[in-house]
Amino acid sequence: MTIEIALKNSYGRLSVREPFLIATDTPVVLAFHSDYALKDTMVKFISDTGKSCSFRLANLSEIEIPQAFVHAGTVTVEVALIVKEQVVKRWSVEPIVLAEDSTGFSLHPEFEDIRARLTALETVANNHTLALSELQEEFGEMNETVTGIDSIVNDPLE
């Protein structure tokens, strides 16, 4: 898998910002694009666990993320341009979010949200149906009472 990164003013922008789905032992390659000639660079990887490592490279265009950093989580990358053994430019790349697919099958998260809303609506509808039937039963009892009172008021001799 290749992730495209554009090195702008002082930051690196990912071409796609969604979590990248990774598989076991699949290499993840970062491809850098810059207006600067990346002839001598230092690339540093930092995982969300705090582990880090760095590499000094000549003619940087692509680099593979070390397998120790390829796991579900976030990887931060920093790139430094070196001229005459001095860092003259730095870029902090947007965090790269990696996700693992453990089941081999995944649904869209929207479906789970819709399913939860449907369940909540069904519960509310059932509660309202139960309350309505109780009110109808109470209304029937009141109607019988009113009919009885009406018959006594209109025909007191019976």
N, C-alpha and C positions, 0 to 999 in steps of 0.2 A: 504494500500500500504506500502511495506517495502523497505527502501533504505539502501543498504549495504555500510558500511564505514570501510575502513581499516586504522587504526591509525598507521602511519609509524613514522619516526624520530621525526619531529616536525609538521607534517601536517596530515590531514585526507583526504584520497583519496576516492572519490565516485566510486562505481563499474560501474555506468553508468553516463555519464556526460550530457546527453540530458535533456531538460526541462521535468519535471514530470507533467503529465496531472492529475489535481485534480478535484474531484467532490465535491459538497456541502456536508458538514458534514462527509466527508470521513476521517478517521484517517490516519495520515502519521507517520509511525514508522521508527525510525533510529536504525539499528542493527550494533553495533560496534564490530570490530575484532581487537585484539591487542596481541602482545607478552607479554605485561604487565598484571598483575592481577589487574583488575579495581575494587578493593574492596571498595575504598572510593574515590568518584569523584565529581566534580562540573561541571555541564553542563550549558552553557550559550547560549541562543538563541537571535539573533539580527536580526530584520527585516530591509528591505530597507528603511523603514520610520523612523528608528532610535529607535524604541521601543525595549526593551530588557527585559529578565527575566532569572533567573537562578535557578537551582535545585541542591541540594546535594543528591547524591544517593549512596547506598551501592550495591556492586556487579553489576556494570553496564554491561549490555549486550544489552539491548534495551530500548528505551525511545520514547514516543509519542510526536510529536511536538504539543505544545498547539494550540488549534483551533484559537486563536487570531492571530497566525502567519501563518496559512494555508490559503493563498490567493495568487492570481497572483502576482508574484514578486520574490524577492530573500531573502533567509534566510541564515544567517551565523551562524555557530555553533562553539563554542570553548569548549574543554574538558580539564579539569585539574585533574591530579592525586594527591591525598592528602595522605601524610604519616605523622602521629603524628602532625596533624593540620598545616602542611606546604605543600605548593604546590611544588612538586618535578619534575613534568613534565607537559608540556602544548602541546596541539595539536590544530591547527587552521584547520578546515575542509573547503574543497573547497566550494564555494558558491553553495547553492542548489536552482535551478531555478524551480519555480512552475508556471504552466500555467493553466488557466481555459478554458474550452470549452463551449462557450456561445450558439453556434448554434446546438450542438449535431451532427454536420457533418462538417468535414474539408477535404480539398483537400491537396495534397502534394504541398508545395510551388514551386516546380519545374514546375508544370503545369501552375501556374500563370506567371512564368518567360517565359515559352515557349509561352504562349498566348500573352504576351506583345511583345516578339520578332516577332511573326507571324504578329501581327498588324502593327508593324513598317516596316517589310518587304513588306507587302501589300501596305502600304502608299508609300514607295519608288518605288515599281513596278508600281503603278498607276501614279506617277509623271513622271517616265521614259516613260511610254506608251503615256502619253499626250505630252511630249516633242518630242517623235518620230513621232507622227502624225503631229505635227506642222512642224517638219523638212521635212516630206514627202510632205506636202502641199507646203512649200516654194520651195522644189526641183522641184515640178511639175510646179510652176510658172516660175522658172528659166529655166527649160527645154523648156517651151513654148517660152520664150524670146530668148534663144540661137537658137532654131529652126527658129524663125522669122529672127534673124540676119543672120543666115546661109543661109536662102533662099534669103535674099537681097544681100549678098556678092556673092553667086554662080550664081544668076540670077538677075542682077541689072535692067533689063528692065521690069520686071513685076511689 
